Amino acid sequence: MIETTQGIVLHTIPYSESSVISHMYTQTYGPLSFINSNVRVHRAKTAYFRPLSIVTIQFYLQKNNALHRIKHIEYSYIPKTIYDSVYKANIALFVGEFLHSLCIHNESNPELYKYIYSYITFLDSENISFHQSHLIFLTHLLKYWGIIPQNNHRADMYFIPQKGIFEKTFSEGALSLKISNYLNEILQSNSFSNIIEISKTEKIELLEAIIQYFQFHTHSTKTLKTLDILKSIFS
C-alpha cells in the first residue's frame, strides 16, 4: 500500500554500497524506518537524508515489516542556513540523534511533529540567538512525554532530577543552585530565542542535566555520540 506523509529525518546510516536506512518522525505515523536505494551513488539524493531535513515521501507501507521502502521523496521545507553553519549543523546532528534515541514507540503525535517542525524552521531562520535554543527545545520537549518538572521553584531551591521537583534541602544527585535556577529560567521561557546569562561550562552542565533527566524518566535515551562534538563546538 502506497502512503504519503511529511517526515523529519532524525538519523541515517549506510546500508550496502548504494543504499541508506533512514529513521524519520513522520506526521501521520510517528517514528518509521526506511530503506532507500541508490542514494549513495547520487549525491543530490543524499541531501534529503541530512539530520532534521523536512521531506514529503511516498512509500510502501509494510505493516509487518520494520523497514519501509521509499518510492518518491522531495523537500517539504528547503533549509537555507542550517547546513552551511558548523554550529547549526552540529545542533541539528545532536537534536536528530537525541530524538532518534527517544522516539522508540510507533505512535503518531501531530503536536509533537509540529513542535519539532517549528524548532527546525527557527534554527534555520535565526542567525543570532540560536546558540542556546537546543537547551530550550529539549526542556520543553519534556511536556510531550508527560514528565515536565513540578513548578514549585524558588531561588534557594535545588532541582532533584530523580523526583522532578525543586527542594530546599540539598540531597545526593541534586543540581547546584545555579544550574537549578538556570533550568527554571528555561522552563519559564516561551521562545527558542530566549537568552540566559550562563557560562560555556555551565551550559554544558545544564545540557547534561537535561539529558540525565530524560534518562531517569523515559529509560529511552542512549549514549549520544554527538554530545562530545556539540561540547567541543560551543566550548
C-alpha positions as CSV (number, residue, x, y, z in Angstrom):
1,M,0.0,0.0,0.0
2,I,1.4,3.4,-1.0
3,E,1.1,6.2,1.5
4,T,2.1,9.8,1.5
5,T,3.2,11.8,4.6
6,Q,5.6,14.5,5.7
7,G,8.6,13.3,7.7
8,I,11.5,14.8,9.7
9,V,14.8,12.9,9.2
10,L,16.4,12.0,12.6
11,H,19.2,9.6,11.8
12,T,20.7,7.9,8.7
13,I,23.1,5.0,8.4
14,P,24.8,3.4,5.3
15,Y,23.3,0.1,4.1
16,S,25.2,-1.7,1.3
17,E,27.3,0.2,-1.2
18,S,24.5,2.3,-2.6
19,S,21.6,2.4,0.0
20,V,20.9,4.0,3.3
21,I,18.5,3.3,6.2
22,S,16.8,6.5,7.4
23,H,14.9,6.9,10.6
24,M,12.2,9.6,10.5
25,Y,9.5,11.1,12.7
26,T,6.5,11.2,10.4
27,Q,3.5,13.4,10.6
28,T,1.0,10.6,10.1
29,Y,2.6,7.5,11.6
30,G,5.1,8.7,14.2
31,P,8.6,7.1,14.0
32,L,9.3,4.9,11.0
33,S,12.4,3.5,9.4
34,F,13.0,3.4,5.6
35,I,15.4,1.7,3.2
36,N,16.4,4.0,0.4
37,S,18.1,2.5,-2.7
38,N,20.7,4.2,-4.9
39,V,21.2,7.1,-2.6
40,R,24.9,6.9,-2.0
41,V,25.7,6.9,-5.8
42,H,23.7,10.1,-6.4
43,R,25.0,12.9,-4.3
44,A,21.9,15.1,-4.9
45,K,19.8,12.4,-3.2
46,T,21.9,12.4,0.0
47,A,20.8,15.9,0.9
48,Y,17.3,14.7,1.6
49,F,18.6,12.5,4.4
50,R,20.6,15.0,6.4
51,P,19.6,15.4,10.1
52,L,16.4,17.4,10.5
53,S,15.5,17.6,6.8
54,I,11.8,18.0,6.4
55,V,10.6,16.0,3.5
56,T,7.4,14.6,1.8
57,I,7.6,11.0,1.0
58,Q,5.6,8.4,-0.9
59,F,6.4,5.0,0.5
60,Y,5.3,1.4,0.5
61,L,3.8,0.8,4.0
62,Q,4.7,-2.7,5.1
63,K,2.6,-3.3,8.2
64,N,4.5,-6.4,9.4
65,N,7.9,-5.0,8.5
66,A,10.2,-2.7,10.4
67,L,11.6,-1.2,7.2
68,H,9.5,0.5,4.5
69,R,10.7,1.4,1.0
70,I,10.5,5.0,-0.3
71,K,9.0,5.4,-3.7
72,H,9.5,9.2,-4.0
73,I,11.0,11.9,-1.8
74,E,11.0,15.7,-2.1
75,Y,11.6,18.6,0.3
76,S,8.6,20.0,2.3
77,Y,10.8,22.8,3.6
78,I,14.1,23.8,2.0
79,P,16.7,24.9,4.6
80,K,18.7,28.0,3.8
81,T,21.3,28.1,6.5
82,I,21.4,25.0,8.7
83,Y,23.9,23.0,6.7
84,D,26.1,26.0,5.9
85,S,26.8,26.8,9.5
86,V,29.1,24.4,11.6
87,Y,27.2,25.5,14.7
88,K,23.7,24.9,13.3
89,A,24.7,21.7,11.5
90,N,26.0,20.2,14.7
91,I,22.9,21.3,16.7
92,A,20.8,19.5,14.0
93,L,23.0,16.4,14.2
94,F,22.7,16.3,18.0
95,V,18.9,17.0,18.1
96,G,18.3,14.4,15.4
97,E,20.3,11.7,17.3
98,F,18.6,12.7,20.6
99,L,15.1,12.4,19.1
100,H,16.0,9.1,17.4
101,S,17.1,7.6,20.7
102,L,13.9,8.9,22.4
103,C,11.3,8.2,19.8
104,I,11.1,4.4,20.1
105,H,7.3,3.9,20.2
106,N,5.4,3.7,16.9
107,E,2.6,6.1,17.5
108,S,1.6,9.4,15.9
109,N,1.6,12.7,17.8
110,P,0.8,15.6,15.4
111,E,1.5,18.2,18.2
112,L,5.0,16.8,18.7
113,Y,5.6,16.8,15.0
114,K,4.5,20.5,14.9
115,Y,6.8,21.3,17.8
116,I,9.9,19.7,16.1
117,Y,9.0,21.4,12.8
118,S,8.8,24.8,14.5
119,Y,12.2,24.3,16.1
120,I,13.8,23.4,12.7
121,T,12.4,26.5,11.0
122,F,13.5,28.7,13.9
123,L,17.1,27.2,13.8
124,D,17.2,27.8,10.0
125,S,15.9,31.4,10.1
126,E,17.6,32.7,13.3
127,N,21.2,33.9,12.9
128,I,21.9,35.5,16.3
129,S,20.0,33.9,19.2
130,F,20.1,30.2,18.4
131,H,23.1,29.1,20.5
132,Q,21.1,28.1,23.5
133,S,18.0,27.0,21.5
134,H,18.7,23.3,21.8
135,L,18.5,23.7,25.6
136,I,15.1,25.3,25.4
137,F,14.0,22.7,22.8
138,L,14.9,19.7,24.9
139,T,13.5,21.2,28.1
140,H,10.1,22.0,26.6
141,L,10.1,18.6,24.8
142,L,9.6,17.1,28.3
143,K,5.9,18.0,28.3
144,Y,5.3,15.8,25.2
145,W,6.4,12.9,27.3
146,G,4.4,14.0,30.3
147,I,7.4,14.4,32.5
148,I,7.7,18.2,32.8
149,P,9.1,19.1,36.3
150,Q,6.8,20.4,39.0
151,N,6.5,24.2,39.0
152,N,7.5,24.8,42.6
153,H,10.8,26.6,42.2
154,R,12.2,29.3,44.4
155,A,15.7,30.9,44.1
156,D,17.0,28.9,47.1
157,M,15.8,25.5,46.0
158,Y,17.7,22.6,44.3
159,F,16.3,20.6,41.5
160,I,16.2,16.8,42.2
161,P,16.2,15.0,38.8
162,Q,15.0,11.7,40.1
163,K,11.9,13.3,41.6
164,G,11.3,16.0,39.1
165,I,10.8,18.7,41.8
166,F,12.7,21.5,43.4
167,E,13.6,21.1,47.1
168,K,15.0,23.4,49.7
169,T,17.4,20.7,51.1
170,F,20.3,19.6,49.0
171,S,20.5,15.8,48.5
172,E,22.6,13.4,46.5
173,G,22.1,13.8,42.8
174,A,20.6,17.3,43.1
175,L,21.7,20.1,40.7
176,S,23.6,23.0,42.1
177,L,21.6,26.2,42.9
178,K,23.0,27.9,39.9
179,I,22.0,25.1,37.4
180,S,18.7,24.7,39.2
181,N,17.9,28.4,38.6
182,Y,19.0,28.2,35.0
183,L,16.8,25.2,34.4
184,N,13.8,27.0,35.9
185,E,14.6,30.1,33.8
186,I,14.4,27.9,30.7
187,L,11.2,26.2,31.9
188,Q,9.6,29.6,32.2
189,S,10.8,30.8,28.7
190,N,8.3,31.0,25.9
191,S,10.6,31.3,22.9
192,F,13.5,29.4,21.4
193,S,15.4,32.7,21.1
194,N,15.4,33.5,24.8
195,I,19.0,34.0,26.1
196,I,20.1,33.4,29.7
197,E,23.4,34.7,31.1
198,I,25.3,31.4,31.5
199,S,28.9,30.4,31.0
200,K,30.0,27.8,28.5
201,T,30.9,25.3,31.3
202,E,27.5,25.8,32.9
203,K,25.8,25.4,29.6
204,I,27.4,22.0,29.2
205,E,26.4,21.1,32.8
206,L,22.8,22.1,32.2
207,L,22.7,20.2,28.9
208,E,24.0,17.1,30.6
209,A,21.4,17.6,33.4
210,I,18.5,17.8,31.0
211,I,19.7,14.6,29.2
212,Q,20.1,12.8,32.6
213,Y,16.5,13.9,33.5
214,F,15.2,12.3,30.3
215,Q,17.2,9.1,31.0
216,F,15.8,8.9,34.5
217,H,12.2,9.2,33.4
218,T,12.0,7.6,30.0
219,H,14.7,4.9,30.0
220,S,15.0,5.5,26.3
221,T,17.9,7.8,25.5
222,K,21.2,6.0,24.9
223,T,24.8,7.3,24.9
224,L,24.8,10.1,22.4
225,K,27.8,10.1,20.0
226,T,27.2,13.7,19.0
227,L,27.2,15.1,22.6
228,D,31.0,15.5,22.7
229,I,31.0,17.1,19.2
230,L,28.5,19.7,20.5
231,K,30.5,20.3,23.6
232,S,33.7,21.0,21.6
233,I,31.9,23.3,19.1
234,F,30.5,25.5,21.8
235,S,33.5,25.4,24.2
